[in-house]
Amino acid sequence: MKNLFLCLILTVLFGCTAQKQQKIANNTLSKKELKQGWQLLFDGANPDQWRSANKSGFPTSGWKVMDGCLVSGGGGSLVSRDEYGNFDLVWEWKMIDAGGNSGVKYFVKEDGKDALGIEYQMLDDVAHPWMKEGKMQPNDFHTNGAAYELYPPSIYKKSKPVGEWNSSRVTSYGMHVVHWLNGEKVADYVRSSKDFAERVAKSKFKDTPGFGLHEQGLILLQDHGSEVWFRNIKIRKL
């Protein structure tokens, strides 16, 4: 009985320690990551590496910092202060609203009114109105993990439900881009290919000169009206 009681105490203590370590680990870089050239795009407290799209400062309303996360909910999209070309970008995110819609864009260019780039779609596929209305099909190029309007995600993708954390990643080297979702590759394409050009020509971006072909661009966190939490946003130049 004493041994059982001791095991229970140790289990609770180790569990609390693990949770504390996980909390401390968020929005930080390990020694290994620092050696690899990773940099944080958000430290859990100060959003100074982000600004409103087509503006110079961080939005005064809508976005907020809460529990070590950047939380969207109105206020317009955010863009990074620096541009990136060859990069490895990772982040964690969770939807709060059923049917929520958001995304992370890359190779973004601003035109004074809009900020366009290739989008890693973040979506609650199951409950989204388009899915319910038949305007979107499971795993088409509007669903979670897709290169929005261009490339659908793998049929084997594993999305986490509303309220749970997903991990996403985009790697770009030269013209080769790969999307990852929860550790699995879900999209893979080449920006300079004939296939890419044909897909852009059939998309809503067909009248945007040079769409997706810039050597470098901004990173954008999309505000689509849904409450979405972002953390552990890290990038390294390749």
C-alpha positions in Angstrom: 0.0 0.0 0.0 2.9 2.4 0.9 4.5 1.6 -2.5 1.3 2.3 -4.3 0.8 5.6 -2.5 4.4 6.6 -3.3 3.9 5.8 -7.0 0.8 7.9 -7.1 2.7 10.8 -5.5 5.6 10.5 -8.0 3.2 10.3 -10.9 1.5 13.5 -9.9 4.8 15.3 -9.3 6.4 14.1 -12.6 3.1 15.1 -14.4 3.2 18.6 -13.0 6.9 18.9 -13.8 6.3 17.8 -17.4 3.5 20.3 -17.8 5.7 23.1 -16.3 8.5 22.1 -18.7 6.1 22.2 -21.7 4.9 25.6 -20.7 8.4 27.0 -20.4 9.4 25.4 -23.7 6.7 27.2 -25.6 8.0 30.2 -27.6 11.6 29.4 -26.9 14.5 28.0 -28.8 16.7 25.1 -27.7 20.5 25.2 -28.0 20.2 22.9 -31.0 17.7 25.2 -32.7 19.9 28.2 -32.1 22.8 26.4 -33.7 20.6 25.5 -36.7 19.7 29.2 -37.2 16.1 29.2 -36.0 14.6 32.5 -34.9 11.4 33.2 -33.0 8.8 35.3 -34.7 6.9 35.6 -31.4 8.3 35.2 -27.9 5.0 34.7 -26.2 4.7 38.3 -24.9 5.8 40.9 -27.4 4.3 41.0 -30.9 6.8 43.5 -32.2 7.9 41.3 -35.1 4.4 41.7 -36.6 2.4 44.6 -38.0 -0.9 45.1 -39.6 -0.9 44.4 -43.4 -0.3 47.6 -45.3 0.3 49.6 -42.1 3.4 50.3 -40.0 2.1 49.3 -36.5 0.5 46.4 -34.7 -3.4 46.6 -34.6 -4.8 48.5 -31.7 -7.8 46.1 -31.5 -8.8 42.6 -32.6 -5.5 40.8 -32.1 -4.3 40.2 -28.5 -1.6 38.4 -26.6 -3.0 35.8 -24.2 -1.5 32.9 -22.4 1.7 33.1 -24.5 -0.3 33.1 -27.8 -1.1 35.5 -30.5 -4.9 35.4 -30.8 -6.9 36.6 -33.8 -10.4 37.9 -33.7 -10.8 40.9 -35.8 -8.3 43.7 -36.6 -7.1 42.5 -40.0 -4.2 40.2 -41.0 -0.7 40.5 -39.6 2.5 40.5 -41.7 6.1 39.9 -40.6 8.5 42.8 -40.6 11.0 40.9 -42.6 10.8 39.1 -46.0 11.9 35.5 -46.6 12.9 33.4 -49.6 14.4 30.0 -48.8 13.0 29.2 -45.4 11.7 26.6 -43.0 8.6 27.9 -41.1 6.9 26.1 -38.3 4.0 27.1 -36.0 1.3 25.6 -33.8 -2.4 26.7 -33.9 -5.8 25.8 -32.7 -9.3 26.8 -33.8 -11.7 28.0 -31.1 -14.8 28.5 -33.4 -16.5 25.6 -35.0 -16.1 26.0 -38.8 -13.3 28.4 -38.2 -11.2 29.7 -41.1 -7.7 31.1 -41.1 -4.3 30.6 -42.8 -0.7 31.5 -43.0 0.5 33.0 -46.3 4.1 33.3 -47.6 5.7 35.1 -50.5 3.3 37.9 -49.6 3.4 41.3 -51.3 1.4 44.3 -50.2 -0.2 46.7 -52.7 -1.5 49.3 -50.3 -4.9 47.7 -50.1 -4.4 43.9 -50.1 -1.6 41.5 -49.2 -1.5 38.5 -51.5 0.6 35.3 -51.3 0.3 31.6 -51.4 -1.8 30.4 -48.4 -1.4 27.4 -46.2 -5.1 26.9 -45.5 -6.1 26.4 -41.8 -9.7 25.3 -41.6 -12.2 23.3 -39.5 -13.2 21.3 -42.5 -16.1 19.3 -41.0 -18.1 22.3 -39.7 -17.3 24.9 -42.3 -20.4 26.3 -44.0 -19.0 25.6 -47.5 -18.7 21.9 -46.6 -22.2 21.8 -45.2 -23.6 23.6 -48.3 -21.7 21.4 -50.8 -19.5 24.3 -52.1 -16.4 22.4 -50.9 -15.5 18.8 -51.1 -13.5 16.8 -48.5 -9.8 17.3 -49.1 -10.2 19.8 -52.0 -7.9 22.8 -52.4 -9.9 24.9 -49.9 -9.5 22.5 -47.0 -7.0 22.3 -44.1 -3.4 21.9 -45.2 -4.0 22.9 -48.8 -2.2 25.5 -50.8 -5.4 27.4 -51.1 -7.0 27.4 -54.6 -4.0 25.5 -56.0 -3.1 22.2 -54.4 -5.3 19.9 -52.3 -3.9 18.2 -49.2 -3.2 14.5 -48.9 -6.2 12.4 -48.3 -4.2 10.9 -45.4 -3.9 14.1 -43.5 -4.7 14.1 -39.8 -6.3 17.3 -38.6 -6.9 17.9 -34.9 -10.4 18.9 -33.9 -11.5 22.4 -32.7 -9.9 23.3 -29.4 -6.8 21.1 -29.9 -3.4 22.1 -31.1 -2.2 21.4 -34.6 1.4 21.7 -35.8 2.1 23.1 -39.2 5.2 23.6 -41.4 6.1 25.1 -44.7 9.5 24.5 -46.3 10.6 26.5 -49.3 13.9 26.1 -51.1 14.4 27.5 -54.6 11.0 26.9 -56.2 10.2 23.7 -54.3 7.5 24.1 -51.5 6.2 21.5 -49.1 3.4 21.7 -46.6 3.3 19.6 -43.4 0.5 19.0 -41.0 1.0 17.3 -37.6 4.3 15.7 -38.8 3.0 14.4 -42.1 3.7 15.8 -45.6 0.4 17.0 -47.1 1.3 19.0 -50.1 4.4 19.3 -52.4 4.8 21.5 -55.5 7.2 23.5 -57.6 6.4 27.2 -58.2 8.3 27.3 -61.5 6.5 24.4 -63.0 4.0 24.4 -65.8 1.5 22.7 -63.5 1.7 25.6 -61.0 1.2 28.2 -63.8 -1.8 26.4 -65.1 -3.3 26.1 -61.6 -2.8 29.8 -60.9 -4.4 30.7 -64.3 -7.5 28.8 -63.2 -7.6 30.3 -59.7 -8.9 33.6 -58.2 -5.3 34.9 -58.5 -5.2 34.7 -62.3 -5.1 38.4 -62.7 -2.4 39.0 -60.1 0.9 39.5 -61.9 3.7 37.2 -60.7 1.5 35.5 -58.1 3.6 33.1 -56.0 6.8 33.7 -58.1 8.6 36.3 -56.0 12.1 35.4 -54.8 11.1 36.5 -51.3 8.1 37.9 -49.5 6.4 38.5 -46.1 4.8 35.9 -43.9 1.2 36.6 -43.1 -1.1 35.5 -40.3 -4.6 35.7 -41.6 -7.5 37.2 -39.7 -10.6 35.7 -41.3 -13.0 36.6 -38.4 -12.4 33.4 -36.5 -10.7 33.1 -33.2 -7.4 31.3 -33.8 -4.5 30.9 -31.4 -0.9 30.9 -32.6 2.2 29.9 -30.7 5.8 28.6 -31.3 6.1 30.5 -34.5 9.7 29.9 -35.7 11.6 30.3 -38.9 15.1 29.7 -40.2 16.6 30.8 -43.5 17.9 28.0 -45.7 
